Amino acid sequence: MTNRSVYAMAAVLAVGLAGCSSPEPPARPAGALAPGTAEIALDGALTETTHDVKCTSDGTVTTLTTGNEESGTTTAVDTLAEPVVRSAELHNVDGFTGSYWEQLGPAGEVEIIGATFLIKGTATGFTQDNPSARVSSEFSIKVAC
């Protein structure tokens, strides 16, 4: 075999191997979650991470649903101008069930990082330990659609 043949085979092999490698997926922005992931925190403590996520849009309002019938959240975010939390409902998240409604207390916050929504606010409700006592809990819901 001549040197020319060896070089030609090496070139073909190199091109073939380069074609087989898959491109790196684009890096997520800092603070973003992997798509289909949600993290829920109460009073600063992470209580739940789930991959049961559903994001639906109706006009400028995006509804973010996490978890299942046993434990989860449903949040409505309006993105018409600056993102605004319209409502957030927490159902049995670490024993807490409560809700946040726009204009019925301190304003909630929304930050959108790529396809990740970060919603913060204060929900009023009750705990399983003492369902007759009304309590407030600061929440953070981070959802990647």
N, C-alpha and C positions, 0 to 999 in steps of 0.2 A: 504494500500500500504506500502510495506516495505521500509526501508531506502535504501536498495540496488537497488530497482526499481526506486526510486526517483533519485538516483545518475546516474543510467544508462540513464534515460530519459534526465537528465540535460546534460550529456555528448553527447548524440545524438543531442540534440538541439544546443549545442555549436559548434559541428563539422558542422552541417548543416548551421548555420549562418556564420561561417567562410568561408565556401565554396561559399556563396552567395555574399560576398563582392568582389568588383572588385579591382584588383591591381592598385596602383597609377601609372599614366602615368609617363614615365621618365621625369625628369626635363630638361628644355631647358638650354643650356649654356647661361651664361650672355651675353647679347647683341643680342641674337637670337630672331627672330620673330616667331609667330605661323605659321605653314605651310599654304601656300596659301595667305599670307599677304605681302603687299609692302608699304613702306613709301618713299615718294619723298620729298626732300628739295631743295630749291633754295636759294643761298646766306645765308645759315645757318638757314633759317626759314622753318619749316615743312609746305608743301603746300597741300599734298594729302596723304591719307591712302586709300588703296584699297584692296579688296579681289578678284579682277579680275587679276589673275596671271597665267602665262603659262611658264613653263620651258621645253626646249627641248635641247637634246644633239646630236651633230654630231661629232663623234670622240672626240677630246679633247675640242671642242668649245661648250659652253653652251649658248643658247640664252634665255634671260629673257625678257618676255613681260608683261607689266603691263597696266592696264586701258583698254580703248576701243577706238573707232574711234574718239571720241570727245576730249579725253585727255589721254595721256599715254606715255610710254617709251618702247624702244626696245634696249637691251644691249647685246653685244657679249663678252664673257669672255673665254679666252683660259687657260686651266688648265694643259697643257702639263708638265711644270716644275713649276716655280713660277706662280701663277695666274696673268694674264695680261688682261687689258681692251683693246679689239680690237676696239670697237666702242660703242657709246651711242647716241641714238636719242631721243629727248624729243619733244613731239607734244602737243602744247597748255597746258603746265603745268603751271597753274596760269598765263596764258596769254603769256608765253614764248615758242617759238619754236626754237630749235637749235640742234647742234650735236657736238660730240667729235669724233675724229678719231685718232687712234694711230699714233704717229710720226708727227702730224700736230700741235703741240703745247706742252704745259706742259704735262708731263706724268700723266695718271690717276692712281688711286690706287684701289686695290681689296683686301678685307679681307674676308675670308670664316670662318664663325662661325657655326659649325654643318651643317645644310642645308640652312643657311642664307648667302647670298652674300651681301657685303657692297661695293658699287662702288662709288668712288669720283673722280671728275675731273672738268674741265672747258669746258663749251659748248659755241660755238659762234652761234648767230642767231639773232632773232628779237622779239619784243614784239607786241602784238595786238594794244597797244596804239600808237606805232610809228613804223610801219612795214618797213619804208624806212631807219631806222637807225640800223646799225649793232652793236650789244651789246654782251658782254660776261657775263656769269653767272656761278658761282660755283654751282655744283650740287652734291647731295648725293642720291643714289638710293639703298634702302635696300630691298631685295627680299628674301622671304623664300619659297623654293620649297617643 
